Amino acid sequence: MKIIFIQFLVCLFPLFSFAQEKEVTEKDSISIHPVKRIQFGFNSQFALEKVFSGENNAPFEFLLRKQTKSNQAIRIRPIFDLSRISRVEFENKNLDNLTLFGIGLGIERQVSFSKKWYGYYGIESEGVISSTNKTQEFITPNPPDNNTYLERNSEISNSIKFSVLPFIGLAFKISERFFATTEFRLITSYQRSNTSSEVAFKLIRDGSGDFDFSNDFGPSTPLEPGLTVREFAFEFRPYTGIFLNYRF
């Protein structure tokens, strides 16, 4: 809820400036950014989630633009995420690892509304590869031999995803070189995922003796054969975060 409120304030601030703007000149309406200039931006969503909720579910996302015409730019959007989440309760452990890399390539056209505001629209193609590894460890008694084991279950998933993303965005010029943008996207995607799971045990108490966690886990045993899933999806993403951009 805090994140939504902060985003609302960020979006509200430029509206007061918009009400005070002067009439747009012909030059302003034609040229939005100088030709051949490069712009660098990053999505602030990951920082907002970390600060206001203590969690970070958004990947790192950057946006590079090169102005090819007075109202047109090509864009490259790298995405990556390297996260590790660990939760421990007594001898029960949960560990989630995520590795994600992707890139989007596209083109956008820009339409000036005023000296401070302009809109843009375009299309991107995007490719993303990701790998997740979810591990659980918990104590398992074994009544037949009166031993106690530590059981480790692992689920590994690898996926590759291709998408086509038409988008529409809105930009606010904070200064001559610094500006903020936000956009919504229509995403049509194809994804192929392969998931497998395995289990391993280690002896931590022999009979009624003391617990000893120094032993190594035994060899892993597959729980089920690898499962491959292919799926097509359509998604409307009305909010993708606020990009803070600087023009060189």
SULZISUL-V935707 format. One record per residue. N is the residue number from 1. RES is the residue in three letters. OMEGA is omega in whole degrees, 0 to 359 (999 if undefined). Layout:
BEGIN
n->N res->RES omega->OMEGA
n->N res->RES omega->OMEGA
END
This chain:
BEGIN
n->1 res->MET omega->179
n->2 res->LYS omega->181
n->3 res->ILE omega->180
n->4 res->ILE omega->180
n->5 res->PHE omega->180
n->6 res->ILE omega->179
n->7 res->GLN omega->178
n->8 res->PHE omega->179
n->9 res->LEU omega->180
n->10 res->VAL omega->179
n->11 res->CYS omega->183
n->12 res->LEU omega->184
n->13 res->PHE omega->181
n->14 res->PRO omega->182
n->15 res->LEU omega->178
n->16 res->PHE omega->178
n->17 res->SER omega->181
n->18 res->PHE omega->182
n->19 res->ALA omega->184
n->20 res->GLN omega->185
n->21 res->GLU omega->177
n->22 res->LYS omega->180
n->23 res->GLU omega->183
n->24 res->VAL omega->177
n->25 res->THR omega->180
n->26 res->GLU omega->180
n->27 res->LYS omega->181
n->28 res->ASP omega->184
n->29 res->SER omega->182
n->30 res->ILE omega->185
n->31 res->SER omega->180
n->32 res->ILE omega->175
n->33 res->HIS omega->178
n->34 res->PRO omega->181
n->35 res->VAL omega->179
n->36 res->LYS omega->176
n->37 res->ARG omega->181
n->38 res->ILE omega->178
n->39 res->GLN omega->178
n->40 res->PHE omega->179
n->41 res->GLY omega->175
n->42 res->PHE omega->180
n->43 res->ASN omega->183
n->44 res->SER omega->185
n->45 res->GLN omega->182
n->46 res->PHE omega->179
n->47 res->ALA omega->179
n->48 res->LEU omega->180
n->49 res->GLU omega->182
n->50 res->LYS omega->185
n->51 res->VAL omega->190
n->52 res->PHE omega->177
n->53 res->SER omega->181
n->54 res->GLY omega->179
n->55 res->GLU omega->179
n->56 res->ASN omega->180
n->57 res->ASN omega->182
n->58 res->ALA omega->177
n->59 res->PRO omega->172
n->60 res->PHE omega->185
n->61 res->GLU omega->180
n->62 res->PHE omega->181
n->63 res->LEU omega->177
n->64 res->LEU omega->177
n->65 res->ARG omega->170
n->66 res->LYS omega->183
n->67 res->GLN omega->181
n->68 res->THR omega->175
n->69 res->LYS omega->182
n->70 res->SER omega->181
n->71 res->ASN omega->182
n->72 res->GLN omega->180
n->73 res->ALA omega->168
n->74 res->ILE omega->186
n->75 res->ARG omega->175
n->76 res->ILE omega->185
n->77 res->ARG omega->176
n->78 res->PRO omega->179
n->79 res->ILE omega->173
n->80 res->PHE omega->179
n->81 res->ASP omega->174
n->82 res->LEU omega->185
n->83 res->SER omega->179
n->84 res->ARG omega->181
n->85 res->ILE omega->182
n->86 res->SER omega->177
n->87 res->ARG omega->182
n->88 res->VAL omega->174
n->89 res->GLU omega->185
n->90 res->PHE omega->180
n->91 res->GLU omega->178
n->92 res->ASN omega->183
n->93 res->LYS omega->174
n->94 res->ASN omega->182
n->95 res->LEU omega->179
n->96 res->ASP omega->176
n->97 res->ASN omega->178
n->98 res->LEU omega->173
n->99 res->THR omega->184
n->100 res->LEU omega->175
n->101 res->PHE omega->179
n->102 res->GLY omega->177
n->103 res->ILE omega->176
n->104 res->GLY omega->179
n->105 res->LEU omega->182
n->106 res->GLY omega->180
n->107 res->ILE omega->179
n->108 res->GLU omega->173
n->109 res->ARG omega->187
n->110 res->GLN omega->181
n->111 res->VAL omega->183
n->112 res->SER omega->175
n->113 res->PHE omega->183
n->114 res->SER omega->179
n->115 res->LYS omega->185
n->116 res->LYS omega->187
n->117 res->TRP omega->167
n->118 res->TYR omega->177
n->119 res->GLY omega->177
n->120 res->TYR omega->179
n->121 res->TYR omega->181
n->122 res->GLY omega->182
n->123 res->ILE omega->179
n->124 res->GLU omega->163
n->125 res->SER omega->187
n->126 res->GLU omega->174
n->127 res->GLY omega->182
n->128 res->VAL omega->171
n->129 res->ILE omega->182
n->130 res->SER omega->178
n->131 res->SER omega->177
n->132 res->THR omega->178
n->133 res->ASN omega->180
n->134 res->LYS omega->183
n->135 res->THR omega->175
n->136 res->GLN omega->175
n->137 res->GLU omega->180
n->138 res->PHE omega->183
n->139 res->ILE omega->181
n->140 res->THR omega->175
n->141 res->PRO omega->179
n->142 res->ASN omega->186
n->143 res->PRO omega->183
n->144 res->PRO omega->180
n->145 res->ASP omega->177
n->146 res->ASN omega->177
n->147 res->ASN omega->177
n->148 res->THR omega->183
n->149 res->TYR omega->168
n->150 res->LEU omega->183
n->151 res->GLU omega->178
n->152 res->ARG omega->177
n->153 res->ASN omega->180
n->154 res->SER omega->175
n->155 res->GLU omega->184
n->156 res->ILE omega->181
n->157 res->SER omega->176
n->158 res->ASN omega->183
n->159 res->SER omega->174
n->160 res->ILE omega->187
n->161 res->LYS omega->176
n->162 res->PHE omega->184
n->163 res->SER omega->169
n->164 res->VAL omega->190
n->165 res->LEU omega->165
n->166 res->PRO omega->183
n->167 res->PHE omega->173
n->168 res->ILE omega->184
n->169 res->GLY omega->179
n->170 res->LEU omega->183
n->171 res->ALA omega->177
n->172 res->PHE omega->180
n->173 res->LYS omega->178
n->174 res->ILE omega->175
n->175 res->SER omega->182
n->176 res->GLU omega->183
n->177 res->ARG omega->186
n->178 res->PHE omega->181
n->179 res->PHE omega->181
n->180 res->ALA omega->180
n->181 res->THR omega->171
n->182 res->THR omega->184
n->183 res->GLU omega->171
n->184 res->PHE omega->187
n->185 res->ARG omega->169
n->186 res->LEU omega->190
n->187 res->ILE omega->170
n->188 res->THR omega->190
n->189 res->SER omega->171
n->190 res->TYR omega->183
n->191 res->GLN omega->174
n->192 res->ARG omega->183
n->193 res->SER omega->175
n->194 res->ASN omega->184
n->195 res->THR omega->176
n->196 res->SER omega->180
n->197 res->SER omega->181
n->198 res->GLU omega->182
n->199 res->VAL omega->177
n->200 res->ALA omega->181
n->201 res->PHE omega->167
n->202 res->LYS omega->182
n->203 res->LEU omega->179
n->204 res->ILE omega->174
n->205 res->ARG omega->180
n->206 res->ASP omega->182
n->207 res->GLY omega->181
n->208 res->SER omega->181
n->209 res->GLY omega->180
n->210 res->ASP omega->177
n->211 res->PHE omega->178
n->212 res->ASP omega->184
n->213 res->PHE omega->184
n->214 res->SER omega->180
n->215 res->ASN omega->177
n->216 res->ASP omega->174
n->217 res->PHE omega->174
n->218 res->GLY omega->180
n->219 res->PRO omega->180
n->220 res->SER omega->179
n->221 res->THR omega->178
n->222 res->PRO omega->177
n->223 res->LEU omega->180
n->224 res->GLU omega->179
n->225 res->PRO omega->180
n->226 res->GLY omega->181
n->227 res->LEU omega->179
n->228 res->THR omega->181
n->229 res->VAL omega->175
n->230 res->ARG omega->182
n->231 res->GLU omega->171
n->232 res->PHE omega->182
n->233 res->ALA omega->174
n->234 res->PHE omega->186
n->235 res->GLU omega->172
n->236 res->PHE omega->182
n->237 res->ARG omega->186
n->238 res->PRO omega->180
n->239 res->TYR omega->182
n->240 res->THR omega->180
n->241 res->GLY omega->179
n->242 res->ILE omega->177
n->243 res->PHE omega->173
n->244 res->LEU omega->191
n->245 res->ASN omega->175
n->246 res->TYR omega->179
n->247 res->ARG omega->180
n->248 res->PHE omega->999
END
